[in-house]
Amino acid sequence: MSFKFEKLIIWQDSMSFGEIIFKISSGFPKDETFNLTSQIRRAVDSIALNISEGSILQSNPEFKRFLGYSIRSIAEVITCLYKAKNRNYIDNFVFEENYNFAYKLMNHIIAFRNKLT
């Protein structure tokens, strides 16, 4: 048995992204624990959480709304990555790699959302 969302590539990718961001944010300074570290982790986790919540017992228009929340959370993660780069917590390579992953994930979510009737 499995839940519907577990089969979705967008959910699987968002789960992987969450683990990547968790590891990256573990290297942020201790004084960021309740600020940037917490914010980026909540934002990245929100991507998968909204996909799963929207897929269960929801109409397609309602599911689309939750997918919109996931897309907004991606934008929040990107902003946090910019902040981390600007504060020299991550280098350009880590920033670019995760920026590109987020951009690809966003486009996959948008394409999936556009196919819902």
C-alpha positions as CSV (number, residue, x, y, z in Angstrom):
1,M,0.0,0.0,0.0
2,S,1.1,3.6,-0.6
3,F,-0.3,7.0,-0.6
4,K,-1.0,8.7,-3.9
5,F,1.6,11.4,-3.4
6,E,4.4,8.9,-2.8
7,K,4.3,8.0,-6.6
8,L,4.7,11.6,-7.7
9,I,8.1,12.5,-8.9
10,I,7.6,16.1,-7.7
11,W,7.1,14.8,-4.2
12,Q,10.1,12.5,-4.4
13,D,12.3,15.3,-5.7
14,S,11.0,17.7,-3.1
15,M,11.8,15.2,-0.3
16,S,15.4,14.9,-1.7
17,F,15.7,18.6,-1.9
18,G,14.6,18.9,1.8
19,E,17.4,16.6,2.8
20,I,20.0,18.5,0.8
21,I,19.0,21.8,2.3
22,F,19.0,20.3,5.8
23,K,22.6,19.2,5.4
24,I,23.7,22.5,3.9
25,S,22.0,24.5,6.6
26,S,23.6,22.4,9.3
27,G,26.8,24.3,8.4
28,F,25.3,27.7,9.1
29,P,26.6,29.6,12.2
30,K,24.9,28.8,15.5
31,D,23.6,32.4,15.7
32,E,21.5,31.6,12.7
33,T,19.7,28.7,14.3
34,F,16.5,30.5,15.0
35,N,16.7,32.7,11.9
36,L,18.0,31.6,8.5
37,T,18.5,28.0,9.4
38,S,15.0,27.6,10.8
39,Q,13.5,29.6,7.9
40,I,15.1,27.7,5.1
41,R,14.3,24.3,6.6
42,R,10.7,25.2,7.2
43,A,10.4,26.5,3.6
44,V,12.0,23.5,2.0
45,D,9.9,21.1,4.1
46,S,6.8,23.0,3.1
47,I,7.3,22.1,-0.6
48,A,6.8,18.3,0.0
49,L,4.2,18.9,2.8
50,N,1.9,20.9,0.5
51,I,2.2,18.4,-2.3
52,S,1.2,15.6,0.0
53,E,-1.6,17.5,1.7
54,G,-3.0,18.7,-1.6
55,S,-3.1,15.3,-3.1
56,I,-5.2,13.7,-0.4
57,L,-9.0,13.9,-0.7
58,Q,-8.9,17.2,-2.6
59,S,-10.5,18.3,-5.8
60,N,-8.1,19.2,-8.6
61,P,-8.7,23.0,-8.1
62,E,-7.8,22.5,-4.5
63,F,-4.7,20.4,-5.3
64,K,-3.6,23.2,-7.7
65,R,-3.9,25.7,-4.8
66,F,-1.6,23.5,-2.7
67,L,0.9,23.1,-5.6
68,G,0.9,27.0,-5.7
69,Y,2.0,27.0,-2.1
70,S,4.8,24.6,-2.9
71,I,6.0,26.9,-5.7
72,R,5.9,29.9,-3.3
73,S,8.0,27.9,-0.8
74,I,10.6,27.2,-3.5
75,A,10.9,31.0,-4.0
76,E,11.4,31.3,-0.2
77,V,14.1,28.7,-0.3
78,I,15.9,30.6,-3.2
79,T,15.8,33.8,-1.2
80,C,17.3,32.0,1.8
81,L,20.0,30.6,-0.4
82,Y,20.8,34.1,-1.6
83,K,21.0,35.3,2.0
84,A,23.3,32.3,2.8
85,K,25.5,33.1,-0.2
86,N,25.7,36.8,0.6
87,R,26.7,36.0,4.2
88,N,29.4,33.6,2.9
89,Y,27.8,30.5,4.5
90,I,27.8,28.8,1.1
91,D,30.0,29.2,-1.9
92,N,28.9,29.9,-5.5
93,F,29.0,26.2,-6.5
94,V,26.6,25.2,-3.7
95,F,24.3,28.1,-4.5
96,E,24.2,27.4,-8.3
97,E,23.7,23.7,-7.8
98,N,20.7,24.2,-5.5
99,Y,19.3,27.1,-7.4
100,N,19.2,24.9,-10.5
101,F,17.6,22.0,-8.6
102,A,15.0,24.4,-7.3
103,Y,14.3,25.9,-10.7
104,K,13.9,22.5,-12.3
105,L,11.6,21.3,-9.4
106,M,9.5,24.5,-9.8
107,N,9.1,23.9,-13.5
108,H,8.1,20.3,-12.9
109,I,5.5,21.3,-10.4
110,I,4.1,23.9,-12.7
111,A,3.9,21.4,-15.6
112,F,2.2,18.9,-13.3
113,R,-0.3,21.6,-12.1
114,N,-1.1,22.6,-15.6
115,K,-2.0,19.0,-16.5
116,L,-4.6,18.8,-13.7
117,T,-8.1,19.5,-15.1
